[in-house]
């Protein structure tokens, strides 16, 4: 069976970008500000925020990089890339190269009310070559994030909502679903504690949407399924890495429960018949920014 992508910028990557744009907005400087960020991580498996288990054979290395420009009024413009490399990939699953995918993104975000941030991001998913496992997928994601707590509050909840619109594609972002002109919604929170020189967060979310997002009516392998996609929760511990200014190291574990039957089928198709609904991803990484 061929290796099939269907990825998006990981939750950790999104948090890195949000952190830098958020801190830039808080400056309220009189001039434009410029920030850069990067994140490199190693994980046992690759699972997308929408619950697609892309790889389980070999490790995965994920690299994020980008820039943020912040206007004097606090509007942040960001752009960058995210890529996934799968050393030890399985040819039995249809892989032909370790380079799995690269995503390009550009976005804008700003506070629309005290502590409430709105954002929009364009993302295109591109398959690694020469694997060419899927057609380019063009997506828009709209977000609302509430930054609760005072500036120095040690504990915050950080609830959010994201509307993911796969507006143009000849492939499904979750393999068996509708190809293009479809959507899902991610509802979640990132409870975070900061103190003692480290940060602990627990990224938690659930995805919902039309049944056809996960299982298209014209796909013979799909079933009617459910309106829910995946439920996920995890734990991430980060601490400053003093050797490199503006950097931190982290350890994380993220648990995924595949609610939707079509996600289970897709997992089995991409990973030599593995059809377990529960999946845990372990990882470590280095984040940098200026």
N, C-alpha and C positions, 0 to 999 in steps of 0.2 A: 504494500500500500504506500502510495506517495506521501511524503511529508507535506503537511498543509500548515501554513501559517495561520494566523488570524490574531494579530497582536495590537497592542496600543501602548502608549507610554505607561509604565508601571505606576502603581500608587506611590511608591517611594520616589520615583522621578518627579511626579507631579508635586509632591510635597517639597522637594528641593526647589523647584521653580517657584512655587507659591511663596516659600519662605523668603527667597531673594526679592521677589517683586513686592511682597508685603513690607519688608523692611525698608525698601526704597521708597515706597509710598509714604511711610511714616516720617521720612525726613522732611517733607514739605520744603524742599530746597527752592531757591529762586532760579536755579539753572537746571538744565537737563542733567540727569545722572545716568551713568552707564555701569552695568554689572555683568559679570560673566559667571557661569556655573558649570560644573561637571560632576558626574557621578559614575563610578565604575563598581560593579558588584559581581559576585560569583554565587550561583545558586545550584541546587541539585536538579531542579526542573523549571520549566517555563510555563506559567499559567497566566492568562490575561485577566484583567479586572472583570471581564464578562463571563469568566468561568471556563474558557476554552483551554484544555490541557494540551499544549502544543508539543512539548517534548518531555519524555521521562528517561530517555537513554542518554548517558553522558551528562556532564555538567553543562551549565549555560553561563555565559559571560555577557552582561548587559552594560552598555555604555551610553550615557546621556551627556550631551554638551549643548551649550547655548548661550545667548546673551539676552539682557533685559535693558531697555531704554525707558527711563521714567521722566515724564514731562514735569514742569514746575507745578502743574495742578494735580499731580499724583496719578496720572494715567500711565500704566505700564504696558509697553509693547515688547513681546518676547518672540524669539525664533531659535530653532535648533534642530538637532537630530537625535534619534534614539535607535540603537541597533542591538541585535541579538546574535551571538555566536555560540554554536553548539559543538564544542570539542567532544569527541567520542560519539558522534552521531551514529544512528543505526541505519544502515542501508536496507535492512529488512523492513523498515517503516517507510521506505521510499526516498530517503535523503540521498543527495548526491554531493553535498558540500556542507562544511561546518557553518558557513555564513547563511544564517536563516532569514534575516530580514533587516530592513532599515526603514525607519519612519521619519518623515520630515514634518515639522509643525511650525505654526506661527499663530500668535494670539494677542489678545488685548484684555486688560483687566483694570478695574478701578472701584473705589468705594462709592456706592450709590446711597448709602446711609451710614450713620455711625456703626462701625464694626461689621457692616454688611458689604461684602465684595461680590461684584458680578464680573463674569468673564466669558469670552468666546474664543474658541481655538479651532483652527483648521489643521487637520492631520491627514496625510496621505501615507498609506501602508504600501511598501514596495517589497516584493519578494527578493531574496538573495539570488544572485546569478552564479552559475548557470542553472540553478535548481528550478527557478521560474514556476513555483508551486501555485501561484494565484495571480489574478489580474490586479493591477493597481486599484486600491480602494480609497475613495475620497470621502472624508467625514468632517462633520462639524460637531463640536461639543460646547454646550452652553452650561455655565455653572453659577451657583449661588453659594457663597461660603460665609458663615457667621463666625466671627472671631470674638468669642465671649471672654469674660475676665478682664481684669485691669492689666496694665502694661507689665507689671512685675508679679502677676498672679502665678503661683506655682502649678495650679491645676486648672486646665481648661478642657472643654468638651469639643468644640469646633465642629458643629453639625454642618452638613452640606447636601446639596442636590445637584445632579448632573443630568443633562438631557443629551444623549448621544444620537446623532442623526447620520446614518449611513446613506448619504443622498445620491451617490453615484458610484456604482461598482457592478462588475459582472461576476463577482464572487461574494459569498457570504462571510461576514466577519466572524461567524461562529460555525462555519462549514456547511451545516444542513439548512440554514435559514434562508430567508428571502434575500435576493441579491439586489441591493440598492433600494432607495426610497422606503426605508424602514428605520426603526429607532428602538432604543431602550432607555430606561431611566435608572440611575444609580442613586440610592438614598443611603447616607452614611454619616459617620462622625469619626473624628480622630482624637479621642481623649488623650491628653498629654500632660505629663508631670515633669517639671524642670526643677532641679535642685541638686546640691551636692556635686556640682560639676558634670552632671550627665542629664540626659533627657530620655524619658520612657514614654512611648506612645503605643496606642492600640488601634490601628486602622481597622474599621469595621463597616461593612456595607451589605446591601442586598440589591439585586437588580430585578426590575419588573418591565413588562412591555407586552406587545401583542404576541400571541402564540406563534405567529408566522415569522417573527424575528429569529426564533430558534429553530423552527421547523417549517419550511416552505411547503405549501400544499402540492406543488408540482415536483417535489423531491421524493422519489420512491423509497428512500431510506429514512425519511422523517416520519414522526408520528405527531398527533395533535399536540401533545405535550402540555405544558403549563404556562401561565402568564409570568411566573417567577423563573429567574435564571439561576443565580448562584447566591449563596450567603457566605460571607467571609469575615473572619476576625483574626487578629494577629497581635504580635508583640515585637516592638523594635526598641533597642537600647542603643543610644548614640552618646559619644563623648568626644571632646575636642582632641584633635591630633596636632600637638604643638610643634611637631617637626615641620609642618607646612602651614603657613599662616592662613587663617580663614577656612580650615578644613576640619573634618570630623570623621571618625570611624564608627561603624555600627554593626550590630548583629541583629538578625530578625528571623521570625518564624511566622508564616501566614497559613491559616487553615481555610480550606475551601470545601463547601458542601454543595455538590451539583444537584440542585433541585430539579432542574428540567431534564426530562428523559432524553431529549435530543443532545444535550451536552454530554451525557453519559455515552451515547452512541458515537458521537464525534471523538471522544477520548479513546474509545476502543479502536476506531478506524485509524487514528493517527499513531497509536501506541501499542501495536501488536496485540489487540484484544483486551487491553486493560479496561475494565468497566466498573471499577470501584467509584462510588459516589464521593467518597471523602479523600481529600488530598492535602498534604502538607508540604510547603516549600520552605526550606531553610537557606539562609544566605548571609553573606557578610559583604561590606563594601566601604568605600572611601568617597566622601563628598567634599567638594572644594568650591570656593566662591570668592569673589572680590567685589 
